C-alpha cells in the first residue's frame, strides 16, 4: 500500500489538479448542478490531503498535518490567483474555502478509520 502514498503519486495528483484547475474545461450538463464546482473542490482537495498526509506520515516528517494544510492552502490559493488572470477562469474566494474544507475531509478519512481500528 506504500506505493499509493509515494512522491510519484502525490506529484502526479498535483499535476492533475493543476491541469483541471487551469485548462478551459466545461462540466457536462448533467453535472451542472448549483454547487458542482464547490463539490469538485471538496472531493479533489479531500483526496489530495488524504494522499499528502499519509505520504508525510510514512516518510516520518515532523507534523504532517500542519505541513499538508500549509501546502494545500498555498497550492489552491496560487491556482486561484493564476485563474484571475486567465480569460476563461475566475478567481473565487469560495473555492479556497472549499479547498480547506476538503483538507478537513481528507483528515476525517484518516482519523475515523484509525480510531475504529485502534478500538477493535
For each residue, the residues with C-beta under 8 A, 3 or more apart:
1: 4 5
2: 5 6 58
3: 6 9
4: 1 9 51 54
5: 1 2 9 10 51 54 55 58
6: 2 3 9 10 55
7: 10 11 55
8: 11 12
9: 3 4 5 6 12 13 51 55
10: 5 6 7 13 14 51 52 55
11: 7 8 14 15
12: 8 9 15 16
13: 9 10 16 17 47 48 51
14: 10 11 17 18 48 75
15: 11 12 18 19
16: 12 13 19 20
17: 13 14 20 21 44 45 48 75 79
18: 14 15 21 22 79
19: 15 16 22 23
20: 16 17 23 25 44
21: 17 18 79 83 89
22: 18 19 79 82 83 86 89
23: 19 20
24: 88 89
25: 20
26:
27: 31 32 36 37
28: 31 32
29: 32
30:
31: 27 28 36
32: 27 28 29 36
33: 36
34:
35: 38 39
36: 27 31 32 33 39 40
37: 27 40 41 92 95
38: 35 41 42 94 95 98
39: 35 36 42 43
40: 36 37 43 44
41: 37 38 44 45 76 95 98 99 102
42: 38 39 45 46 98 101 102 105
43: 39 40 46 47 102
44: 17 20 40 41 47 48 102
45: 17 41 42 48 49 72 76 98 99 100 101 102 103 105 106
46: 42 43 49 50 102 103 105 106 109
47: 13 43 44 50 51 102 106
48: 13 14 17 44 45 51 52 72 102 103 106
49: 45 46 52 53 68 69 72 102 103 105 106 107
50: 46 47 53 54 106 109 110
51: 4 5 9 10 13 47 48 54 55 106
52: 10 48 49 55 56 64 68 71 72 106
53: 49 50 56 57 64 65 68 106 107 110
54: 4 5 50 51 57 58 110
55: 5 6 7 9 10 51 52 58 59 64
56: 52 53 59 61 64 67 68
57: 53 54 60 61 64
58: 2 5 54 55
59: 55 56
60: 57
61: 56 57 64 67
62: 67
63: 66 67
64: 52 53 55 56 57 61 67 68
65: 53 68 69 107
66: 63 69 70
67: 56 61 62 63 64 70 71
68: 49 52 53 56 64 65 71 72 103 106
69: 49 65 66 72 73 100 103
70: 66 67 73 74
71: 52 67 68 74 75
72: 45 48 49 52 68 69 75 76 99 100 102 103
73: 69 70 76 77 96 99 100 103
74: 70 71 77 78
75: 14 17 71 72 78 79
76: 41 45 72 73 79 80 95 96 99 100
77: 73 74 80 81 96 99
78: 74 75 81 82
79: 17 18 21 22 75 76 82 83
80: 76 77 83 84 91 92 93 95 96
81: 77 78 84 85 91
82: 22 78 79 85 86
83: 21 22 79 80 86 89 90 91
84: 80 81 89 90 91
85: 81 82
86: 22 82 83 89
87:
88: 24
89: 21 22 24 83 84 86
90: 83 84
91: 80 81 83 84
92: 37 80 95 96
93: 80 96 97
94: 38 97 98
95: 37 38 41 76 80 92 98 99
96: 73 76 77 80 92 93 99 100
97: 93 94 100 101
98: 38 41 42 45 94 95 101 102
99: 41 45 72 73 76 77 95 96 102 103
100: 45 69 72 73 76 96 97 103 104
101: 42 45 97 98 104 105
102: 41 42 43 44 45 46 47 48 49 72 98 99 105 106
103: 45 46 48 49 68 69 72 73 99 100 106 107
104: 100 101 107 108
105: 42 45 46 49 101 102 108 109
106: 45 46 47 48 49 50 51 52 53 68 102 103 109 110
107: 49 53 65 103 104 110 111
108: 104 105 111 112
109: 46 50 105 106 112 113
110: 50 53 54 106 107 113 114
111: 107 108 114 115
112: 108 109 115 116
113: 109 110 116 117
114: 110 111 117 118
115: 111 112 118 119
116: 112 113 119 120
117: 113 114 120
118: 114 115
119: 115 116
120: 116 117
